């Protein structure tokens, strides 16, 4: 048997790795392009497992529509606000800062949206819970002021919308509800 040079061995290894990678990529591509009926069947099979859970998420288009509807409602009322929409996990999807909105409103709107989705309740209701459980306000990222409302699908929270900057939390929450109502 003839000995291979170091260069030949490296080249042979690289070719083998490339072939293996191409085969893996092809398998992944093939499974990614399965017909819709087959992929639906696969999802049904997978979801029967007690270790998997399906969730519903708000699209970026829907989040944008909700945020714009809330901002439009505030502008019609002559208010300068910021609107934030967060997903089920509290990650910001959309933030719209209206003309002339105060600098504090950006962070406040995000925190109100996060608080609303975290407890699946309007933040005005959550403010009342502070009377019996005042340490709720110590949870990082939350803000227990009126102006946030959850967005639900089948009774479960899928997003939160928060508004900040109007003279009252009641107005902020009215605008947040208008945004959620646009969906």
N, CA, C and O of each residue as an XYZ file, in Angstrom:
732
protein
N       0.835     -1.169      0.000
C       0.000      0.000      0.000
C       0.882      1.235      0.000
O       1.864      1.320      0.737
N       0.521      2.163     -0.819
C       1.306      3.380     -0.986
C       0.950      4.374      0.102
O      -0.231      4.569      0.392
N       1.950      5.013      0.717
C       1.718      6.016      1.747
C       1.246      7.308      1.106
O       1.736      7.722      0.055
N       0.240      7.961      1.793
C      -0.273      9.235      1.293
C       0.495     10.367      1.961
O       0.857     10.280      3.134
N       0.734     11.403      1.219
C       1.395     12.580      1.779
C       0.406     13.311      2.682
O      -0.804     13.100      2.605
N       0.932     14.150      3.513
C       0.085     14.933      4.407
C      -0.908     15.767      3.602
O      -2.075     15.886      3.974
N      -0.442     16.332      2.517
C      -1.321     17.148      1.671
C      -2.450     16.305      1.094
O      -3.593     16.758      1.048
N      -2.151     15.101      0.658
C      -3.160     14.216      0.076
C      -4.182     13.798      1.138
O      -5.379     13.719      0.863
N      -3.692     13.531      2.360
C      -4.609     13.138      3.432
C      -5.548     14.294      3.796
O      -6.741     14.074      4.002
N      -5.024     15.518      3.877
C      -5.852     16.683      4.194
C      -6.882     16.904      3.095
O      -8.052     17.161      3.381
N      -6.459     16.808      1.857
C      -7.362     16.991      0.728
C      -8.448     15.918      0.715
O      -9.614     16.221      0.460
N      -8.080     14.682      0.984
C      -9.054     13.584      1.016
C     -10.057     13.806      2.139
O     -11.252     13.578      1.952
N      -9.586     14.249      3.311
C     -10.480     14.533      4.437
C     -11.440     15.664      4.116
O     -12.617     15.607      4.474
N     -10.944     16.688      3.444
C     -11.792     17.818      3.086
C     -12.876     17.399      2.102
O     -14.023     17.829      2.217
N     -12.517     16.569      1.146
C     -13.493     16.083      0.161
C     -14.550     15.229      0.861
O     -15.739     15.344      0.565
N     -14.118     14.377      1.787
C     -15.069     13.531      2.517
C     -16.014     14.384      3.359
O     -17.215     14.120      3.398
N     -15.480     15.407      4.035
C     -16.310     16.292      4.853
C     -17.308     17.052      3.988
O     -18.464     17.225      4.376
N     -16.865     17.507      2.816
C     -17.760     18.230      1.912
C     -18.882     17.320      1.417
O     -20.034     17.744      1.327
N     -18.548     16.087      1.100
C     -19.562     15.139      0.635
C     -20.573     14.851      1.733
O     -21.779     14.809      1.488
N     -20.067     14.653      2.953
C     -20.957     14.412      4.081
C     -21.851     15.618      4.330
O     -23.049     15.467      4.573
N     -21.272     16.815      4.270
C     -22.047     18.040      4.462
C     -23.101     18.211      3.384
O     -24.225     18.613      3.682
N     -22.764     17.915      2.144
C     -23.725     18.034      1.049
C     -24.862     17.040      1.233
O     -26.019     17.361      0.963
N     -24.545     15.852      1.686
C     -25.586     14.846      1.934
C     -26.511     15.297      3.044
O     -27.727     15.133      2.942
N     -25.955     15.863      4.106
C     -26.762     16.359      5.209
C     -27.625     17.527      4.749
O     -28.810     17.585      5.078
N     -27.050     18.455      3.993
C     -27.805     19.595      3.487
C     -28.936     19.121      2.590
O     -30.049     19.640      2.669
N     -28.666     18.151      1.748
C     -29.699     17.614      0.868
C     -30.828     16.977      1.651
O     -31.997     17.134      1.299
N     -30.486     16.254      2.715
C     -31.516     15.627      3.538
C     -32.364     16.677      4.243
O     -33.585     16.541      4.323
N     -31.725     17.717      4.751
C     -32.458     18.786      5.413
C     -33.319     19.522      4.406
O     -34.473     19.839      4.698
N     -32.785     19.802      3.226
C     -33.554     20.489      2.194
C     -34.732     19.646      1.756
O     -35.827     20.168      1.546
N     -34.522     18.348      1.617
C     -35.600     17.468      1.190
C     -36.714     17.437      2.229
O     -37.893     17.465      1.877
N     -36.348     17.380      3.497
C     -37.385     17.340      4.519
C     -38.056     18.696      4.672
O     -39.216     18.759      5.079
N     -37.367     19.772      4.361
C     -37.958     21.100      4.470
C     -38.946     21.357      3.350
O     -39.820     22.215      3.480
N     -38.822     20.632      2.258
C     -39.702     20.877      1.128
C     -40.780     19.811      0.985
O     -41.331     19.642     -0.103
N     -41.097     19.082      2.067
C     -42.144     18.084      1.983
C     -43.472     18.776      1.733
O     -43.669     19.911      2.167
N     -44.383     18.113      1.044
C     -45.686     18.716      0.775
C     -46.406     19.072      2.071
O     -46.151     18.479      3.119
N     -47.305     20.041      1.986
C     -48.003     20.547      3.168
C     -48.763     19.437      3.896
O     -48.758     19.394      5.126
N     -49.408     18.549      3.161
C     -50.170     17.480      3.801
C     -49.263     16.590      4.640
O     -49.624     16.197      5.750
N     -48.087     16.272      4.109
C     -47.162     15.437      4.873
C     -46.656     16.172      6.099
O     -46.544     15.573      7.168
N     -46.345     17.462      5.974
C     -45.819     18.196      7.118
C     -46.901     18.371      8.183
O     -46.593     18.358      9.375
N     -48.175     18.536      7.770
C     -49.249     18.623      8.762
C     -49.369     17.314      9.523
O     -49.565     17.312     10.738
N     -49.252     16.209      8.813
C     -49.331     14.909      9.472
C     -48.181     14.748     10.456
O     -48.358     14.202     11.545
N     -47.008     15.225     10.071
C     -45.853     15.119     10.957
C     -46.071     15.955     12.211
O     -45.705     15.538     13.310
N     -46.665     17.132     12.048
C     -46.924     17.971     13.210
C     -47.914     17.285     14.136
O     -47.727     17.282     15.353
N     -48.965     16.704     13.571
C     -49.946     16.021     14.402
C     -49.298     14.865     15.156
O     -49.583     14.648     16.334
N     -48.444     14.140     14.489
C     -47.763     13.030     15.146
C     -46.877     13.551     16.267
O     -46.872     13.001     17.368
N     -46.123     14.622     15.985
C     -45.218     15.175     16.986
C     -45.967     15.747     18.183
O     -45.521     15.593     19.320
N     -47.096     16.403     17.946
C     -47.791     17.058     19.046
C     -48.490     16.057     19.952
O     -48.932     16.420     21.043
N     -48.596     14.820     19.528
C     -49.193     13.831     20.417
C     -48.237     13.488     21.553
O     -48.640     12.891     22.551
N     -46.991     13.861     21.402
C     -46.010     13.629     22.448
C     -46.276     14.573     23.611
O     -46.571     15.751     23.410
N     -46.171     14.061     24.803
C     -46.397     14.893     25.984
C     -45.235     15.842     26.245
O     -45.290     16.644     27.176
N     -44.193     15.761     25.440
C     -43.018     16.606     25.618
C     -43.010     17.818     24.695
O     -42.075     18.618     24.732
N     -44.038     17.960     23.873
C     -44.105     19.077     22.937
C     -45.355     19.893     23.192
O     -46.375     19.370     23.640
N     -45.265     21.178     22.901
C     -46.405     22.053     23.058
C     -46.436     23.035     21.894
O     -45.405     23.598     21.525
N     -47.606     23.237     21.320
C     -47.757     24.216     20.252
C     -48.188     25.544     20.865
O     -48.957     25.575     21.826
N     -47.686     26.634     20.301
C     -48.081     27.957     20.757
C     -48.454     28.814     19.558
O     -48.046     28.542     18.429
N     -49.229     29.846     19.821
C     -49.643     30.787     18.793
C     -48.856     32.073     18.994
O     -48.660     32.528     20.121
N     -48.412     32.645     17.896
C     -47.625     33.871     17.962
C     -48.232     34.937     17.063
O     -48.800     34.632     16.014
N     -48.110     36.164     17.475
C     -48.570     37.297     16.699
C     -47.549     37.582     15.601
O     -46.347     37.612     15.867
N     -48.014     37.792     14.377
C     -47.090     38.120     13.294
C     -46.622     39.558     13.432
O     -47.254     40.366     14.113
N     -45.525     39.868     12.790
C     -45.007     41.238     12.825
C     -45.996     42.187     12.139
O     -46.127     43.340     12.548
N     -46.686     41.715     11.107
C     -47.687     42.554     10.440
C     -48.841     42.890     11.380
O     -49.295     44.032     11.440
N     -49.308     41.882     12.110
C     -50.403     42.119     13.054
C     -49.946     43.035     14.177
O     -50.691     43.923     14.592
N     -48.734     42.833     14.674
C     -48.193     43.689     15.730
C     -48.090     45.138     15.236
O     -48.398     46.073     15.975
N     -47.664     45.313     14.007
C     -47.550     46.654     13.429
C     -48.917     47.316     13.293
O     -49.067     48.504     13.578
N     -49.924     46.536     12.850
C     -51.288     47.077     12.726
C     -51.829     47.514     14.089
O     -52.428     48.582     14.217
N     -51.610     46.675     15.104
C     -52.094     46.997     16.450
C     -51.414     48.255     16.980
O     -52.070     49.137     17.535
N     -50.103     48.333     16.809
C     -49.361     49.507     17.291
C     -49.815     50.767     16.577
O     -49.991     51.809     17.208
N     -50.005     50.684     15.274
C     -50.435     51.861     14.514
C     -51.840     52.278     14.915
O     -52.128     53.472     15.000
N     -52.724     51.310     15.165
C     -54.090     51.640     15.582
C     -54.085     52.352     16.935
O     -54.845     53.297     17.142
N     -53.235     51.903     17.850
C     -53.131     52.549     19.162
C     -52.584     53.968     19.016
O     -53.093     54.903     19.633
N     -51.551     54.119     18.201
C     -50.963     55.443     17.982
C     -51.971     56.381     17.317
O     -52.068     57.552     17.684
N     -52.720     55.869     16.342
C     -53.741     56.682     15.670
C     -54.811     57.141     16.660
O     -55.242     58.293     16.615
N     -55.243     56.245     17.553
C     -56.254     56.608     18.554
C     -55.733     57.720     19.459
O     -56.466     58.650     19.795
N     -54.465     57.622     19.851
C     -53.867     58.655     20.704
C     -53.774     59.985     19.961
O     -54.072     61.035     20.530
N     -53.370     59.947     18.713
C     -53.239     61.178     17.933
C     -54.589     61.844     17.719
O     -54.686     63.070     17.753
N     -55.640     61.043     17.497
C     -56.993     61.610     17.359
C     -57.413     62.326     18.641
O     -58.157     63.306     18.599
N     -56.929     61.827     19.780
C     -57.248     62.438     21.071
C     -56.266     63.557     21.431
O     -56.359     64.148     22.507
N     -55.331     63.842     20.531
C     -54.377     64.912     20.763
C     -53.264     64.555     21.742
O     -52.662     65.440     22.350
N     -52.990     63.260     21.898
C     -51.975     62.827     22.854
C     -50.707     62.358     22.143
O     -50.758     61.790     21.052
N     -49.574     62.609     22.788
C     -48.265     62.214     22.255
C     -47.775     61.028     23.074
O     -47.396     61.176     24.236
N     -47.787     59.862     22.460
C     -47.474     58.634     23.196
C     -46.485     57.760     22.428
O     -46.180     57.991     21.258
N     -46.007     56.759     23.135
C     -45.239     55.676     22.529
C     -46.034     54.399     22.727
O     -46.643     54.189     23.776
N     -46.025     53.546     21.710
C     -46.742     52.271     21.746
C     -45.726     51.156     21.542
O     -44.872     51.236     20.659
N     -45.824     50.117     22.363
C     -44.954     48.952     22.211
C     -45.802     47.691     22.183
O     -46.784     47.573     22.917
N     -45.416     46.754     21.331
C     -46.052     45.443     21.274
C     -44.962     44.412     21.517
O     -43.927     44.415     20.850
N     -45.209     43.521     22.488
C     -44.258     42.456     22.796
C     -44.901     41.106     22.519
O     -46.125     40.975     22.545
N     -44.073     40.105     22.254
C     -44.596     38.758     22.022
C     -44.861     38.057     23.348
O     -44.685     38.646     24.415
N     -45.282     36.811     23.280
C     -45.642     36.035     24.470
C     -44.489     35.948     25.465
O     -44.714     35.843     26.671
N     -43.270     35.990     24.969
C     -42.098     35.878     25.829
C     -41.588     37.237     26.304
O     -40.570     37.312     26.992
N     -42.285     38.302     25.945
C     -41.888     39.635     26.386
C     -40.878     40.315     25.490
O     -40.378     41.388     25.827
N     -40.566     39.710     24.349
C     -39.629     40.322     23.403
C     -40.350     41.365     22.561
O     -41.450     41.115     22.068
N     -39.747     42.512     22.397
C     -40.376     43.599     21.654
C     -40.474     43.250     20.174
O     -39.481     42.905     19.532
N     -41.692     43.348     19.648
C     -41.937     43.144     18.220
C     -41.933     44.473     17.479
O     -41.320     44.600     16.419
N     -42.628     45.468     18.047
C     -42.782     46.768     17.396
C     -42.832     47.854     18.472
O     -43.457     47.672     19.518
N     -42.188     48.951     18.214
C     -42.333     50.137     19.056
C     -42.491     51.337     18.128
O     -41.679     51.554     17.229
N     -43.540     52.106     18.361
C     -43.778     53.329     17.598
C     -43.783     54.494     18.574
O     -44.584     54.534     19.508
N     -42.902     55.416     18.352
C     -42.833     56.606     19.202
C     -43.470     57.746     18.422
O     -42.953     58.176     17.391
N     -44.597     58.227     18.929
C     -45.308     59.307     18.264
C     -44.539     60.611     18.326
O     -43.683     60.800     19.190
N     -44.848     61.499     17.411
C     -44.212     62.820     17.396
C     -44.439     63.521     18.725
O     -45.576     63.662     19.177
N     -43.361     63.954     19.342
C     -43.451     64.698     20.585
C     -43.615     63.861     21.839
O     -43.786     64.419     22.923
N     -43.570     62.533     21.729
C     -43.698     61.682     22.919
C     -42.484     61.883     23.817
O     -41.365     62.057     23.335
N     -42.712     61.859     25.105
C     -41.632     62.073     26.072
C     -40.615     60.939     26.055
O     -40.934     59.812     25.675
N     -39.393     61.244     26.468
C     -38.329     60.235     26.431
C     -38.590     59.048     27.355
O     -38.117     57.945     27.077
N     -39.323     59.244     28.436
C     -39.602     58.159     29.369
C     -40.650     57.193     28.827
O     -40.760     56.062     29.300
N     -41.419     57.639     27.834
C     -42.541     56.840     27.359
C     -42.103     55.565     26.644
O     -42.835     54.575     26.645
N     -40.935     55.577     26.044
C     -40.460     54.406     25.288
C     -40.328     53.192     26.212
O     -40.919     52.142     25.962
N     -39.552     53.352     27.269
C     -39.328     52.239     28.201
C     -40.612     51.878     28.950
O     -40.884     50.701     29.189
N     -41.389     52.879     29.314
C     -42.636     52.627     30.041
C     -43.614     51.809     29.207
O     -44.256     50.896     29.727
N     -43.736     52.125     27.924
C     -44.647     51.379     27.051
C     -44.222     49.915     26.943
O     -45.065     49.020     26.998
N     -42.932     49.670     26.790
C     -42.451     48.287     26.708
C     -42.725     47.528     27.999
O     -43.154     46.375     27.965
N     -42.480     48.170     29.138
C     -42.694     47.500     30.420
C     -44.176     47.236     30.680
O     -44.529     46.201     31.245
N     -45.040     48.156     30.276
C     -46.476     47.928     30.439
C     -46.926     46.747     29.576
O     -47.708     45.910     30.027
N     -46.436     46.681     28.343
C     -46.788     45.563     27.460
C     -46.294     44.244     28.051
O     -47.021     43.251     28.053
N     -45.066     44.233     28.549
C     -44.485     43.028     29.162
C     -45.306     42.598     30.377
O     -45.575     41.410     30.553
N     -45.699     43.541     31.202
C     -46.472     43.235     32.404
C     -47.831     42.656     32.031
O     -48.278     41.682     32.636
N     -48.487     43.249     31.042
C     -49.815     42.775     30.625
C     -49.763     41.350     30.083
O     -50.621     40.534     30.420
N     -48.780     41.041     29.258
C     -48.710     39.689     28.702
C     -48.260     38.689     29.755
O     -48.677     37.532     29.727
N     -47.422     39.117     30.676
C     -46.921     38.201     31.708
C     -48.037     37.689     32.612
O     -48.026     36.526     33.013
N     -48.998     38.549     32.934
C     -50.097     38.157     33.815
C     -51.419     37.990     33.069
O     -52.444     37.714     33.691
N     -51.409     38.150     31.759
C     -52.617     38.000     30.947
C     -53.769     38.845     31.505
O     -54.907     38.390     31.616
N     -53.433     40.076     31.849
C     -54.441     40.981     32.405
C     -54.053     42.411     32.091
O     -52.870     42.725     31.962
N     -55.053     43.285     31.966
C     -54.738     44.707     31.790
C     -53.968     45.219     33.009
O     -54.221     44.792     34.136
N     -53.045     46.119     32.777
C     -52.224     46.599     33.890
C     -53.041     47.396     34.903
O     -52.626     47.514     36.056
N     -54.179     47.941     34.512
C     -55.021     48.652     35.475
C     -55.554     47.672     36.527
O     -55.696     48.038     37.694
N     -55.848     46.440     36.126
C     -56.275     45.405     37.084
C     -55.110     44.987     37.967
O     -55.284     44.730     39.158
N     -53.940     44.921     37.386
C     -52.771     44.483     38.136
C     -52.372     45.492     39.202
O     -51.839     45.114     40.245
N     -52.624     46.773     38.950
C     -52.339     47.815     39.938
C     -53.109     47.506     41.224
O     -52.589     47.693     42.324
N     -54.336     47.039     41.082
C     -55.161     46.711     42.249
C     -54.575     45.551     43.044
O     -54.739     45.488     44.262
N     -53.895     44.636     42.363
C     -53.301     43.479     43.055
C     -52.129     43.884     43.943
O     -51.764     43.154     44.864
N     -51.546     45.036     43.670
C     -50.423     45.499     44.490
C     -50.831     45.752     45.938
O     -50.000     45.686     46.843
N     -52.112     46.043     46.154
C     -52.582     46.287     47.521
C     -52.378     45.052     48.386
O     -51.980     45.167     49.545
N     -52.643     43.886     47.840
C     -52.490     42.652     48.617
C     -51.111     42.009     48.451
O     -50.672     41.249     49.313
N     -50.436     42.312     47.353
C     -49.114     41.730     47.105
C     -48.175     42.820     46.595
O     -47.880     42.871     45.401
N     -47.706     43.685     47.479
C     -46.901     44.821     47.037
C     -45.556     44.446     46.421
O     -44.982     45.243     45.679
N     -45.045     43.256     46.710
C     -43.738     42.882     46.151
C     -43.807     42.491     44.679
O     -42.767     42.228     44.076
N     -44.994     42.442     44.080
C     -45.095     42.187     42.641
C     -44.310     43.230     41.851
O     -43.708     42.919     40.823
N     -44.322     44.458     42.334
C     -43.651     45.556     41.618
C     -42.142     45.378     41.561
O     -41.460     46.070     40.805
N     -41.617     44.449     42.363
C     -40.170     44.228     42.393
C     -39.692     43.271     41.298
O     -38.489     43.060     41.151
N     -40.606     42.698     40.539
C     -40.224     41.767     39.471
C     -39.605     42.573     38.333
O     -40.231     43.504     37.825
N     -38.389     42.229     37.928
C     -37.687     43.000     36.889
C     -38.472     43.077     35.579
O     -39.084     42.103     35.141
N     -38.437     44.254     34.972
C     -39.052     44.462     33.665
C     -40.519     44.813     33.706
O     -41.115     45.078     32.662
N     -41.128     44.823     34.899
C     -42.558     45.108     34.995
C     -42.805     46.560     35.368
O     -41.943     47.240     35.924
N     -44.009     47.010     35.045
C     -44.433     48.353     35.428
C     -45.928     48.290     35.709
O     -46.730     48.067     34.801
N     -46.292     48.484     36.950
C     -47.680     48.369     37.369
C     -48.352     49.731     37.357
O     -48.652     50.316     38.398
N     -48.577     50.214     36.144
C     -49.325     51.436     35.892
C     -50.315     51.130     34.775
O     -49.991     50.346     33.883
N     -51.495     51.711     34.789
C     -52.443     51.478     33.693
C     -51.830     51.869     32.344
O     -51.049     52.817     32.250
N     -52.200     51.121     31.311
C     -51.718     51.430     29.967
C     -51.282     50.209     29.192
O     -50.840     50.329     28.049
N     -51.396     49.029     29.791
C     -51.031     47.807     29.084
C     -52.199     46.853     29.028
O     -52.993     46.775     29.964
N     -52.305     46.128     27.932
C     -53.369     45.133     27.799
C     -52.832     43.919     27.049
O     -52.022     44.061     26.134
N     -53.281     42.727     27.434
C     -52.831     41.538     26.706
C     -53.602     41.371     25.405
O     -54.727     41.849     25.262
N     -52.979     40.694     24.476
C     -53.646     40.270     23.246
C     -53.753     38.763     23.355
O     -52.756     38.078     23.586
N     -54.962     38.245     23.189
C     -55.205     36.832     23.432
C     -55.660     36.099     22.185
O     -56.235     36.681     21.265
N     -55.387     34.812     22.184
C     -55.938     33.882     21.191
C     -56.409     32.668     21.972
O     -55.624     32.029     22.673
N     -57.688     32.354     21.851
C     -58.290     31.233     22.569
C     -58.067     31.346     24.074
O     -57.818     30.350     24.753
N     -58.158     32.569     24.585
C     -58.045     32.801     26.016
C     -56.628     32.846     26.567
O     -56.436     33.135     27.748
N     -55.639     32.566     25.737
C     -54.249     32.566     26.184
C     -53.538     33.809     25.656
O     -53.813     34.248     24.540
N     -52.628     34.382     26.446
C     -51.919     35.573     25.981
C     -50.900     35.221     24.899
O     -50.106     34.295     25.060
N     -50.930     35.963     23.807
C     -49.943     35.750     22.744
C     -49.073     36.980     22.542
O     -48.046     36.921     21.865
N     -49.491     38.101     23.136
C     -48.732     39.349     23.009
C     -49.278     40.337     24.026
O     -50.312     40.104     24.652
N     -48.572     41.428     24.175
C     -49.033     42.511     25.034
C     -48.808     43.820     24.314
O     -47.851     43.958     23.553
N     -49.682     44.780     24.550
C     -49.521     46.099     23.956
C     -49.520     47.118     25.097
O     -50.394     47.104     25.964
N     -48.532     47.987     25.076
C     -48.409     48.996     26.113
C     -48.336     50.383     25.506
O     -47.726     50.582     24.456
N     -48.960     51.337     26.173
C     -48.960     52.721     25.721
C     -48.544     53.597     26.904
O     -48.984     53.384     28.034
N     -47.709     54.561     26.633
C     -47.268     55.482     27.680
C     -47.109     56.879     27.106
O     -46.719     57.061     25.953
N     -47.423     57.867     27.949
C     -47.209     59.251     27.550
C     -48.419     60.145     27.676
O     -48.275     61.367     27.714
N     -49.627     59.566     27.744
C     -50.820     60.396     27.916
C     -50.854     60.903     29.357
O     -50.165     60.355     30.218
N     -51.642     61.936     29.629
C     -51.693     62.487     30.990
C     -52.215     61.506     32.042
O     -51.941     61.672     33.230
N     -52.964     60.488     31.615
C     -53.473     59.518     32.589
C     -53.280     58.099     32.066
O     -53.287     57.841     30.862
N     -53.109     57.202     33.015
C     -52.992     55.788     32.656
C     -54.270     55.263     32.021
O     -54.232     54.371     31.174
N     -55.398     55.820     32.432
C     -56.672     55.395     31.847
C     -56.688     55.676     30.340
O     -57.177     54.862     29.556
N     -56.149     56.835     29.944
C     -56.077     57.140     28.511
C     -55.091     56.201     27.814
O     -55.379     55.687     26.734
N     -53.934     55.980     28.430
C     -52.963     55.049     27.855
C     -53.616     53.696     27.592
O     -53.446     53.104     26.525
N     -54.366     53.217     28.583
C     -54.992     51.903     28.439
C     -56.105     51.912     27.390
O     -56.305     50.922     26.686
N     -56.813     53.006     27.289
C     -57.846     53.149     26.246
C     -57.190     52.991     24.858
O     -57.731     52.313     23.985
N     -56.033     53.620     24.670
C     -55.343     53.530     23.385
C     -54.792     52.123     23.154
O     -54.797     51.631     22.025
N     -54.316     51.474     24.221
C     -53.824     50.095     24.099
C     -54.970     49.162     23.685
O     -54.785     48.288     22.838
N     -56.144     49.349     24.279
C     -57.314     48.532     23.912
C     -57.701     48.771     22.448
O     -58.104     47.843     21.747
N     -57.574     50.019     21.996
C     -57.877     50.316     20.590
C     -56.917     49.553     19.673
O     -57.318     49.057     18.620
N     -55.659     49.464     20.077
C     -54.689     48.699     19.291
C     -55.027     47.225     19.272
O     -55.001     46.596     18.214
N     -55.346     46.666     20.432
C     -55.709     45.249     20.504
C     -57.001     44.992     19.720
O     -57.158     43.947     19.088
N     -57.917     45.954     19.770
C     -59.187     45.809     19.057
C     -59.021     45.800     17.540
O     -59.886     45.300     16.821
N     -57.919     46.350     17.056
C     -57.685     46.374     15.610
C     -57.394     44.990     15.055
O     -57.416     44.777     13.842
N     -57.125     44.060     15.945
C     -56.825     42.691     15.488
C     -58.096     41.878     15.451
O     -58.065     40.700     15.094
